[in-house]
Amino acid sequence: MKRILVGVFSETGNTMKIGEAIREEAKDLGSSVDLESVDSTDPAKLSDYDVAFIGSACHSSNVAQPVLDLLAKLPEKAGLRLAGFVTHSTWGPSDNAHRQSIHERWAGLCQATFEKACADKGIDFLGYFSCMGIPNPQIEAFIRDTIITDDADWIEYLKEVRQHPNDQDLRNVRAFARQAIGKL
Ligand SMILES: Cc1cc2nc3c(=O)[nH]c(=O)nc-3n(C[C@H](O)[C@H](O)[C@H](O)COP(=O)(O)O)c2cc1C
């Protein structure tokens, strides 16, 4: 039986929903799963698991501080495997150049942070998943004032972001988890 850790930093529940979907998929595949807050994730215990899925809300264009702290403490150990996931309130990757540039500026660093942390420590990185998540009112106001200032764009954006994470996101992350666990 495969042992899976899902460690999540989530303040308003979006990233936790994604973590819970990973847990459900892993259980359906017959794995044993521990789901916990990253605050209680002990880097020394990661080697007890076949893979650790580490999730974060996107804060200030990158993974949040508790996840940065955990990544900095990852042991240098051959055989460790990690996958990353993030929810962010700005647009996801897009064919639309304007939305894509917003994504890169405001959420693009997250994947690179996971990849670099794993590369630095010789950890096998099994992949990255991200999707939008509904912002809290303060972040919504910040995005309106600073990032999406055009009225028509704003209406379209708000309609979209308020739905996430949605059922499609949950199906997508379950497929991501299935694929990552299939690599073990
Ligand atoms: C302090 C703070 C900073 C944030 N910075 C960003 C950001 O730079 N880019 C972004 O796309 N979303 C940003 N967000 C929005 C969150 O990433 C988003 O709402 C996420 O889904 C929240 O996840 P949670 O419900 O798991 O906490 C920020 C949220 C907070 C509270």
The ligand as an ORCA input file, in Angstrom:
! r2SCAN-3c Opt
* xyz 0 1
  C      -2.233     37.912      1.752
  C      -2.710     37.347      0.448
  C      -1.958     37.531     -0.702
  C      -2.404     37.007     -1.922
  N      -1.619     37.198     -3.026
  C      -2.033     36.664     -4.214
  C      -1.224     36.796     -5.383
  O      -0.130     37.381     -5.367
  N      -1.660     36.261     -6.540
  C      -2.861     35.593     -6.622
  O      -3.224     35.127     -7.703
  N      -3.669     35.444     -5.534
  C      -3.263     35.951     -4.337
  N      -4.045     35.793     -3.214
  C      -5.308     35.055     -3.329
  C      -5.197     33.618     -2.850
  O      -4.082     32.976     -3.411
  C      -6.449     32.821     -3.235
  O      -7.620     33.449     -2.789
  C      -6.370     31.407     -2.723
  O      -7.332     30.605     -3.393
  C      -6.652     31.337     -1.228
  O      -6.500     30.016     -0.817
  P      -7.042     29.469      0.572
  O      -8.552     29.604      0.565
  O      -6.598     28.062      0.570
  O      -6.401     30.280      1.656
  C      -3.638     36.289     -1.988
  C      -4.381     36.100     -0.814
  C      -3.935     36.633      0.380
  C      -4.785     36.438      1.620
*
